[in-house]
Amino acid sequence: MAKMIPAVISPSVKSPAERKIYEWFKTDPVTKDWVVFHSLGIENHQTVVFGEIDFLVCASELGVFALEVKGGRIARKDGVWVYTDKYGVEHEKVRGPFEQASEGMFSIKEELKNRSESKSVQNALCGYGVMFPDIVYDNSDIDISQEEIFDKRDGQFVGKFIKRLADYNKNKFMQKKVFVVYPSEEDINNIVNVLRKDFDKALPLSTKIEYSENNLITLTEEQYRCIDGLASNKRCLISGGAGTGKTVLAIKNAKESVAAGKKLGFFCYNLLLEKELRRHFENAELKPVYVGSLTDYCEQLVKKHRLFDFSTITDVPEFYKKKLPEYALDAITLEGVKFDKIILDEAQDLMTPEYLLVIDSLLSGGLKKGEWYFFGDFDYQTIYNCGITDNRTVEMLEEEAGFATFRLTRNCRNTPNIQQEMNEIAGVNAETLLKDKNTPEVRYIQFLDADNEAELLTEELKKLIVAGIKPSEITILSAFRRDKCVVDKVKKYKIDPAGIESNNITYSTIQGFKGLENTVIILCDIMTYNKPDLMYVAMSRARSMLIILESEYACDYRKKK
């Protein structure tokens, strides 16, 4: 069984031929330990940079092979290729499939030479072929060998075809006395590491999602190892600090799970993050059964079955911490709902005994035997869960089930300057992957009183906009609600609540913006720095620029730390 990248073929891939061949590569015993890339990733658009390669096979002791797939009827008239789809519609192309496959192969060959120092990788045997799974292709083209063709006569034996393709290329290069290397397992691993970043990408978590090639991000080696580990384990706890890509990986895995036909519940804690997550699942084919806040989901079930009158709540925090999970358990029993798999983002805010019981009830097989992935920052972002640590979380889960653990350590979001200030103020010890120090320094601006702070904030907003920063790229955060925050005194600029579609500056409480990010973050109303976990959450939301409006007392406190 080959290792497929991506691990699941997207429902957006409409070609029956590609879908068949994907499954054949995945299940053919001959392909065991091979790596097969498919050019259409789970993010709904082509991510591979190497032209139009449909499949790329990397097999030790054989080589690297670019494959073009053509389903349906094929014809060539006066040098023009004509493809007839399942609806009987003809499509003409001047460039033929063999030319496409050949160009893809040479593109791959060039990349290996340019991006690897290993001679065995640079000289690895490369070849190409074309696959016609729906027809018998027996045209006697002068420049095409039948050995390079897979058609209906080959059945489902894709592994056998690749071996035939390898032998053909081996003999061809020997006759031409061209030096090539038949890659070892280590060589194949190196080749995969070189190419994977171009095939297996993800969409970033940002406040505005645009489905374009430019917005795809390359994952880190650490994140790739985590992805591979998730594929091998049904139950996983993934921990990591702010900016290490937990939510990006959670979204990616959620789409793969839905594509694999799983009835998925994708839960988080924060209502603003809920809105952002849902925007990543606008494609109905990849949308989980439920995506959003776990507490909101519980509340909906309780209201549906009229188990509690929410207008009678007197102690809101206590109700949502203790009582809501109790009522939710009764509602779940009445509803009879079960998920095949549960993904929990912001797990550090939901890992309490009460909500673990809720998850156990929602999941087919429960926590002990069911399939679940929990993503969280149990070291620095435990502002809602009474300080439950990473170790305590593991202990609680170990009482219920066996699972694998993965840790993400590399901050991919914040600049070195922002990370350095977080380390000092929040007392963390982390580093960022971003090495360019020619980024804006964190600016501290001292205010005298509320009116003075409003003036300073207005002035900073003007500077940013004049400098070309889009208003939508600016978010103001405070520990206080808007009516108690300096933002309420700013009249010159329109400031919208975060989480809505807006081209304006946005505002949120620090607590409400957990899990989100923006290009520029302005922290206001900072009266002290004696809550390092809250400051860590606030500061880590900034991707490029961080401005902090602080009181005189807070300034003195910071300088003495």
Beta strands, then each sheet from edge to edge (+ up, - down):
strand 1: 3-5
strand 2: 35-38
strand 3: 55-59
strand 4: 63-69
strand 5: 73-77
strand 6: 80-84
strand 7: 90-93
strand 8: 126-132
strand 9: 149-151
strand 10: 201-202
strand 11: 217-218
strand 12: 235-240
strand 13: 264-268
strand 14: 290-293
strand 15: 341-344
strand 16: 371-376
strand 17: 404-408
strand 18: 410-411
strand 19: 431-432
strand 20: 443-446
strand 21: 474-478
strand 22: 495-497
strand 23: 505-509
strand 24: 518-526
strand 25: 542-550
sheet 1: 1+ 2+ 3- 4+ 8+ 9+
sheet 2: 5+ 6- 7+
sheet 3: 10+ 11-
sheet 4: 14+ 13+ 15+ 16+ 12+ 17+
sheet 5: 18+ 19+
sheet 6: 20+ 25+ 24+ 21+ 23+ 22+
end
